[in-house]
């Protein structure tokens, strides 16, 4: 009998208005990052002017997961666009972003609705 394993992560992509929203859930580690590098290659990145990555469902993220986010941000920046992150205040993810000083790189919001309503680039979660 074959044993089925539940994946420790989930990725959902959808559009709303002018936004491409990528929701990540669970553990985002080197195996997940390597297996899902298509996050960077999707053609819908070129069709939607703004990209929001919702990390509120992430329970763990390592340096390779952060690397994927940085690559995505760089790809968008080359096209004159910004990457917005949604991160729960006082979460492991936000602490890691602060420790790596990536809060200076990304526009960070504490809810999806805040990320979707801010068009001026102002972040809602303080950097420190």
C-alpha positions as CSV (number, residue, x, y, z in Angstrom):
1,X,0.0,0.0,0.0
2,X,1.4,3.4,-0.9
3,X,1.6,6.0,1.8
4,X,0.2,9.5,1.0
5,X,1.9,12.5,2.6
6,X,0.2,15.8,2.9
7,X,2.4,18.7,1.5
8,X,3.7,21.0,4.3
9,X,2.8,24.0,2.1
10,X,0.2,25.4,-0.3
11,X,0.4,28.1,-2.9
12,X,-2.6,29.8,-4.4
13,X,-2.4,32.5,-7.1
14,X,-5.3,34.7,-8.1
15,X,-6.1,38.2,-9.4
16,X,-8.1,41.0,-7.9
17,X,-8.5,44.3,-9.7
18,X,-5.0,45.2,-10.8
19,X,-3.2,42.9,-8.4
20,X,-1.7,39.4,-8.8
21,X,-2.0,37.8,-5.3
22,X,0.2,34.9,-4.4
23,X,-0.8,33.3,-1.1
24,X,1.7,31.1,0.6
25,X,0.7,28.7,3.5
26,X,2.8,26.4,5.7
27,X,6.5,25.8,5.6
28,X,8.5,27.6,2.9
29,X,12.0,26.0,2.9
30,X,14.7,25.1,0.3
31,X,12.7,22.2,-1.1
32,X,9.6,24.3,-1.6
33,X,11.5,27.2,-3.1
34,X,13.3,24.9,-5.5
35,X,10.2,23.1,-6.5
36,X,8.2,26.3,-7.0
37,X,10.6,28.6,-8.9
38,X,7.9,29.0,-11.4
39,X,6.6,31.7,-9.1
40,X,9.2,33.8,-10.8
41,X,8.4,32.7,-14.4
42,X,4.7,32.9,-14.6
43,X,3.4,35.0,-17.4
44,X,0.7,36.5,-15.2
45,X,3.5,38.4,-13.5
46,X,3.8,40.4,-16.7
47,X,0.1,40.9,-17.1
48,X,-0.7,42.3,-13.7
49,X,1.0,45.7,-12.7
50,X,1.1,45.0,-9.0
51,X,2.0,41.8,-7.1
52,X,1.1,41.0,-3.5
53,X,2.6,38.0,-1.7
54,X,0.4,37.1,1.3
55,X,2.6,35.4,4.0
56,X,0.0,35.4,6.8
57,X,-0.4,31.6,6.5
58,X,3.4,30.9,6.6
59,X,4.5,29.0,9.7
60,X,8.2,28.8,8.7
61,X,10.4,30.4,6.0
62,X,14.1,30.0,5.5
63,X,16.7,31.8,3.6
64,X,15.9,30.1,0.3
65,X,12.3,31.2,0.7
66,X,13.4,34.7,1.3
67,X,15.7,34.4,-1.8
68,X,12.7,33.6,-3.9
69,X,10.9,36.7,-2.7
70,X,14.1,38.8,-3.4
71,X,14.3,37.4,-6.9
72,X,10.7,38.2,-7.5
73,X,11.1,41.8,-6.1
74,X,14.1,42.3,-8.4
75,X,12.3,41.1,-11.4
76,X,9.4,43.4,-10.7
77,X,11.7,46.4,-9.9
78,X,13.4,46.0,-13.3
79,X,9.9,46.5,-14.8
80,X,9.3,49.6,-12.6
81,X,6.9,47.7,-10.3
82,X,7.0,46.9,-6.6
83,X,6.4,43.8,-4.6
84,X,4.1,44.1,-1.5
85,X,4.2,41.6,1.3
86,X,1.5,40.8,3.8
87,X,3.0,39.7,7.1
88,X,1.4,39.2,10.5
89,X,2.8,41.6,13.1
90,X,5.1,39.9,15.6
91,X,5.3,36.7,13.5
92,X,8.4,34.6,12.9
93,X,8.3,35.8,9.3
94,X,8.4,39.5,10.2
95,X,11.1,38.9,12.8
96,X,13.2,37.2,10.1
97,X,12.5,40.0,7.6
98,X,13.7,42.5,10.3
99,X,16.8,40.5,11.2
100,X,17.8,40.3,7.5
101,X,17.0,44.0,7.0
102,X,14.6,43.0,4.2
103,X,12.0,45.3,5.7
104,X,13.9,48.0,3.9
105,X,13.5,46.2,0.5
106,X,9.8,45.2,0.6
107,X,6.6,47.2,1.1
108,X,5.1,45.4,4.1
109,X,1.5,45.5,5.2
110,X,-0.3,43.7,8.1
111,X,-3.3,42.6,6.1
112,X,-4.3,41.9,2.5
113,X,-6.9,44.6,2.5
114,X,-4.2,47.1,3.6
115,X,-1.9,46.0,0.8
116,X,-4.6,46.2,-1.8
117,X,-5.7,49.7,-0.7
118,X,-2.3,51.3,-0.5
119,X,-1.3,52.6,-3.9
120,X,1.2,55.1,-2.7
121,X,3.8,52.6,-1.5
122,X,3.4,53.4,2.2
123,X,4.0,50.3,4.4
124,X,1.7,49.7,7.3
125,X,4.0,47.6,9.5
126,X,6.9,49.5,11.0
127,X,10.4,48.4,9.8
128,X,11.8,48.1,13.3
